[in-house]
Amino acid sequence: MIHLWHDALRAVVLILTGDPEVWQVAGVSLEVSVAALALACVAGIPLAYSLAFSETRAARLASWLLHTLTALPTVVVGLGLYFLLSASGPFGWMDVLYTRVAMVTGQFVLGLPIVAAVSLTALRGLPREARETAATLGLAGVTRMRVLLAEVQGPLLSAILIAFARVFTELGAAVILGGNIRGRTRTLTTVIALEYTKGEDARAIALGIILMAVALTVNAILHAATLWRPAPAERAPIQVVEN
């Protein structure tokens, strides 16, 4: 017990004194995760919108596939992309294996199905009146999409939050695709595992504290945003402001 408290105290000291390696690793984790999440949102939300109001067999199949892929094991994603990006793979010419680009790609693959599946469920849950109102007002294209997405802001924030938690705390793909290279591709999760195996409990605890702090802070911010949104009855009806 005394040893545990000693390691915990050393971990706090590492954080408070601004240990360069600790904060560099935290920076890499945020950089990779935010980039992957942004790409997942840019691709996943429009994809969900394109499928939400279609009753074709292809749309139903795509919806089933997206929901199924939310359970992708991170190690499998890492292995699959490793074989694609390795020197003998079809994309080996890109020479991105063991770089942050490869790590972003892996986390994008993990985050995309979550963003798309949750957004799709939210859009399909929209009241028919919302879609009819948008049609009556003559909304089309990007304008219609923007207005209808605004009606499901809460679920969209939840989708982003869930995807962020998935990519920020994953380990398997980060190790396989990044190689855990010091100063370049080490993330909080990969270094926690490494330091633990080396017996460096204090550094592992320090990184674990930072990992939890970031994840819980993002969770709290997004959850607060959903709480502060007006209730459905308080929001103004769909309308278009003409310049």
C-alpha positions in Angstrom: 0.0 0.0 0.0 2.8 2.4 0.9 4.5 1.6 -2.5 1.2 2.4 -4.3 0.9 5.8 -2.6 4.5 6.6 -3.3 3.9 5.9 -7.0 0.8 8.0 -7.0 2.6 10.9 -5.5 5.4 10.6 -8.0 2.8 10.6 -10.8 1.3 13.8 -9.5 4.7 15.4 -9.4 5.4 14.3 -13.0 2.2 16.0 -14.1 2.6 19.2 -12.0 6.3 19.7 -13.0 5.4 19.4 -16.7 7.4 16.4 -17.6 8.2 17.0 -21.3 7.7 13.4 -22.4 4.4 13.0 -20.5 2.9 16.1 -22.2 4.4 15.3 -25.6 2.7 11.9 -25.5 -0.6 13.6 -24.5 -0.2 16.0 -27.4 0.2 13.2 -29.9 -2.8 11.4 -28.5 -5.0 14.5 -28.9 -3.6 15.4 -32.3 -4.3 11.9 -33.8 -7.7 11.5 -32.1 -9.0 14.9 -33.1 -7.9 14.5 -36.7 -9.5 11.1 -37.0 -12.7 12.3 -35.3 -12.9 15.3 -37.6 -12.6 13.1 -40.7 -15.1 10.6 -39.3 -17.6 13.5 -38.8 -17.0 15.0 -42.2 -17.6 11.6 -43.9 -20.1 9.9 -41.4 -22.7 12.6 -40.9 -23.4 13.2 -44.6 -23.4 9.4 -45.2 -26.0 9.0 -42.4 -28.1 11.8 -43.9 -28.0 10.2 -47.4 -29.2 6.9 -45.9 -31.7 8.1 -43.4 -34.6 8.9 -45.7 -34.1 6.1 -48.2 -36.0 2.8 -48.1 -34.0 1.1 -50.8 -32.5 -2.3 -50.1 -29.0 -0.9 -50.6 -29.8 1.7 -47.9 -31.0 -0.9 -45.5 -28.0 -3.0 -46.1 -25.7 -0.1 -45.6 -27.4 0.8 -42.3 -27.0 -2.8 -41.1 -23.4 -2.8 -42.1 -22.7 0.5 -40.2 -24.3 -0.7 -37.0 -22.4 -4.0 -37.3 -19.0 -2.2 -37.8 -19.4 -0.2 -34.6 -18.1 -3.4 -32.8 -14.9 -3.7 -34.9 -12.0 -4.9 -32.7 -9.2 -2.4 -32.7 -6.5 -5.1 -33.1 -8.3 -6.4 -36.2 -8.4 -2.9 -37.7 -4.8 -2.4 -36.9 -3.8 -5.7 -38.5 -5.9 -5.2 -41.6 -4.5 -1.7 -42.2 -1.0 -3.0 -41.5 -1.1 -5.5 -44.3 -2.5 -2.8 -46.6 0.1 -0.2 -45.7 3.1 -2.5 -45.3 5.9 -2.5 -47.9 4.4 -5.6 -49.6 0.8 -4.3 -49.4 -1.1 -2.5 -52.1 -0.6 0.9 -50.4 3.0 0.3 -49.4 4.1 3.0 -51.9 2.6 5.6 -49.6 5.2 4.9 -47.0 3.0 5.9 -44.1 3.3 2.9 -41.8 4.6 3.7 -38.4 3.5 7.4 -38.8 0.7 9.5 -37.4 -1.0 9.3 -40.7 -1.4 5.5 -40.3 -2.7 6.0 -36.8 -5.2 8.6 -37.9 -6.4 6.2 -40.6 -6.9 3.4 -38.1 -8.8 5.6 -35.7 -10.9 7.0 -38.6 -11.9 3.5 -39.5 -12.9 2.9 -35.9 -14.8 6.2 -35.5 -16.6 6.4 -38.8 -19.2 3.6 -38.2 -20.0 5.0 -34.7 -20.6 8.6 -36.0 -22.6 7.4 -39.0 -24.7 4.7 -37.1 -25.7 7.0 -34.2 -26.4 9.9 -36.6 -28.5 7.6 -38.8 -30.6 6.4 -35.9 -31.2 10.0 -34.8 -32.2 11.2 -38.3 -34.6 8.3 -38.7 -36.2 9.2 -35.4 -37.1 12.7 -36.6 -40.8 13.4 -36.6 -42.5 13.2 -40.0 -43.6 16.8 -39.4 -40.0 18.1 -39.5 -39.4 16.5 -42.9 -42.7 17.6 -44.3 -42.1 21.2 -43.1 -38.7 21.2 -44.8 -40.3 20.0 -48.0 -43.1 22.6 -47.8 -40.6 25.4 -47.4 -38.9 24.2 -50.5 -35.6 23.3 -48.8 -33.2 21.1 -50.8 -29.6 20.1 -50.9 -27.2 21.4 -48.3 -29.8 23.8 -46.8 -32.2 21.0 -46.1 -29.5 18.8 -44.6 -28.3 21.7 -42.4 -31.8 22.4 -41.1 -32.7 18.8 -40.3 -29.3 18.1 -38.7 -30.0 21.1 -36.4 -33.1 19.2 -35.2 -30.9 16.3 -33.9 -28.0 18.3 -32.4 -28.2 16.4 -29.1 -27.8 12.9 -30.7 -25.1 14.2 -33.0 -23.1 15.4 -30.0 -23.6 12.0 -28.5 -22.3 10.4 -31.6 -19.2 12.6 -31.6 -18.6 11.9 -27.9 -18.9 8.1 -28.2 -16.6 8.1 -31.3 -14.0 10.3 -29.4 -14.0 8.0 -26.4 -13.5 5.0 -28.8 -10.6 6.5 -30.7 -8.9 8.3 -27.8 -8.7 5.3 -25.6 -8.0 2.6 -28.1 -4.7 0.7 -28.0 -4.5 -2.1 -30.5 -4.5 -0.1 -33.8 -2.2 2.6 -32.3 0.5 0.1 -31.4 0.3 -1.8 -34.7 0.1 1.1 -37.0 2.2 3.6 -35.1 4.9 1.3 -33.8 5.1 3.1 -30.4 8.1 5.1 -31.6 9.4 7.5 -28.9 8.9 11.1 -29.7 6.8 10.3 -32.8 4.0 7.9 -32.5 3.6 7.1 -28.8 0.2 7.8 -27.4 -1.2 7.8 -23.8 -2.6 4.3 -24.1 0.5 2.7 -25.7 2.9 4.3 -23.2 0.7 3.3 -20.3 1.0 -0.3 -21.4 4.7 0.0 -22.1 5.6 1.7 -18.7 3.5 -0.9 -16.8 5.4 -3.7 -18.4 8.7 -2.0 -17.6 7.6 -1.5 -13.9 7.5 2.3 -14.2 4.2 2.5 -12.3 4.5 6.2 -11.5 4.8 7.3 -15.1 2.0 4.9 -16.1 -0.3 6.3 -13.3 0.5 9.9 -14.5 -0.4 9.1 -18.1 -3.5 7.3 -16.9 -4.6 10.4 -14.9 -4.2 12.6 -18.0 -6.1 10.0 -20.1 -9.0 10.0 -17.7 -8.9 13.8 -17.3 -9.1 14.5 -21.0 -11.8 11.8 -21.7 -14.0 13.0 -18.8 -13.6 16.7 -19.6 -14.7 16.1 -23.2 -17.6 14.0 -21.9 -18.6 16.8 -19.5 -18.4 19.5 -22.0 -20.5 17.8 -24.6 -23.0 16.6 -22.1 -23.3 20.1 -20.8 -24.0 21.3 -24.3 -26.9 18.9 -24.6 -28.3 20.0 -21.3 -28.2 23.7 -22.2 -30.0 23.1 -25.5 -33.6 24.3 -25.5 -36.3 21.7 -25.0 -38.1 20.7 -28.2 -41.2 22.7 -27.2 -39.1 25.8 -26.7 -37.2 25.7 -30.0 -38.5 27.8 -32.8 -40.1 25.9 -35.7 -38.1 25.3 -38.9 -37.8 28.4 -40.9 -35.7 29.9 -43.6 -34.3 33.4 -43.4 -34.0 35.0 -46.8 -31.3 37.6 -47.3 
